């Protein structure tokens, strides 16, 4: 069985890199995207097992991404993370189907647990 492939959508290359390292250490694989639009252009979305996205990014936000994924019928679990949590943002993300809404800096164990729960 191949390791889970997790999409990491964040405009900060440092975050993408650290999350990729975390996933590798847990026996998963990650693929990074600097923007939601980049993920939407990915040639093989069926390979993805889960999407971890930042909420606040230039261009399309994490919740905008969730809405577009639903419109395209990409039935992949989504985990939203942000450094600027608000009740309104949390409610919007969760009502759009996010499995988890995590605050940055993200606790590594909490993220891995959320991914395992989403793909398990």
C-alpha positions as CSV (number, residue, x, y, z in Angstrom):
1,X,0.0,0.0,0.0
2,X,1.3,3.5,-0.9
3,X,1.6,6.1,1.8
4,X,-1.1,8.6,2.1
5,X,-0.6,11.6,-0.2
6,X,-1.5,14.9,1.6
7,X,-1.8,18.2,-0.3
8,X,-0.3,21.1,1.6
9,X,-1.7,24.4,0.4
10,X,0.1,27.4,2.0
11,X,1.7,30.5,0.6
12,X,4.5,30.3,3.1
13,X,7.3,28.0,1.7
14,X,8.6,27.5,5.3
15,X,5.3,26.1,6.4
16,X,5.0,23.8,3.4
17,X,8.5,22.5,4.0
18,X,8.0,21.9,7.7
19,X,4.7,20.1,7.1
20,X,6.2,18.0,4.4
21,X,8.9,16.9,6.8
22,X,6.4,16.2,9.5
23,X,4.3,14.0,7.1
24,X,7.4,12.1,6.0
25,X,8.3,11.4,9.6
26,X,4.9,9.9,10.1
27,X,5.2,7.7,7.0
28,X,3.0,9.8,4.8
29,X,3.9,11.8,1.7
30,X,3.1,15.5,1.0
31,X,2.9,17.6,-2.1
32,X,3.0,21.4,-1.7
33,X,1.1,24.1,-3.4
34,X,1.8,27.8,-3.0
35,X,-1.8,28.8,-3.8
36,X,-5.3,27.2,-3.9
37,X,-5.3,27.9,-7.7
38,X,-2.2,25.7,-8.0
39,X,-3.9,22.8,-6.3
40,X,-7.0,23.2,-8.5
41,X,-4.6,22.8,-11.5
42,X,-3.1,19.6,-10.2
43,X,-3.3,16.9,-12.9
44,X,-4.1,13.9,-10.7
45,X,-6.5,14.9,-7.8
46,X,-7.7,11.3,-7.4
47,X,-4.3,10.5,-5.9
48,X,-4.8,12.9,-3.0
49,X,-6.0,11.5,0.2
50,X,-6.4,14.7,2.2
51,X,-6.0,18.5,1.8
52,X,-4.4,20.7,4.5
53,X,-4.9,24.3,3.6
54,X,-4.1,27.7,5.1
55,X,-7.1,30.0,5.5
56,X,-5.6,33.3,4.6
57,X,-3.7,33.3,1.3
58,X,-3.3,35.8,-1.6
59,X,-6.0,35.1,-4.2
60,X,-8.4,32.3,-3.2
61,X,-8.8,31.7,0.5
62,X,-9.0,28.3,2.2
63,X,-12.7,28.5,2.5
64,X,-13.0,29.7,-1.2
65,X,-11.0,26.6,-2.0
66,X,-13.3,24.4,0.0
67,X,-16.3,25.8,-2.0
68,X,-14.6,25.2,-5.3
69,X,-13.6,21.7,-4.3
70,X,-17.3,21.0,-3.5
71,X,-18.4,22.5,-6.8
72,X,-15.9,20.2,-8.7
73,X,-17.0,17.2,-6.6
74,X,-13.5,16.6,-5.3
75,X,-14.6,14.5,-2.3
76,X,-11.4,14.9,-0.3
77,X,-11.3,15.6,3.4
78,X,-10.0,19.2,4.1
79,X,-8.2,20.5,7.2
80,X,-8.1,24.2,7.6
81,X,-5.4,26.0,9.5
82,X,-4.9,29.7,10.3
83,X,-2.8,32.0,12.4
84,X,-5.8,34.3,12.8
85,X,-8.7,32.3,14.1
86,X,-12.1,33.8,14.6
87,X,-15.4,32.2,15.4
88,X,-16.8,33.4,12.1
89,X,-13.9,31.8,10.1
90,X,-14.2,28.6,12.1
91,X,-17.9,28.4,11.6
92,X,-17.6,29.0,7.8
93,X,-14.8,26.5,7.4
94,X,-16.6,23.8,9.4
95,X,-20.0,24.5,7.7
96,X,-18.3,24.1,4.4
97,X,-17.2,20.6,5.4
98,X,-13.7,21.0,7.0
99,X,-12.8,18.1,9.2
100,X,-10.7,20.2,11.5
101,X,-10.0,23.9,12.0
102,X,-6.5,24.3,13.6
103,X,-4.6,27.3,14.9
104,X,-1.1,28.1,13.7
105,X,1.5,27.3,14.8
106,X,-0.1,23.9,14.4
107,X,0.6,21.3,17.1
108,X,2.3,18.5,15.0
109,X,0.5,15.7,16.9
110,X,-2.9,17.5,16.6
111,X,-2.3,17.8,12.8
112,X,-1.3,14.2,12.4
113,X,-4.3,13.0,14.5
114,X,-6.6,15.2,12.3
115,X,-5.1,13.7,9.1
116,X,-5.4,10.1,10.4
117,X,-9.0,10.8,11.5
118,X,-9.8,12.3,8.1
119,X,-8.3,9.5,6.0
120,X,-9.0,6.6,8.3
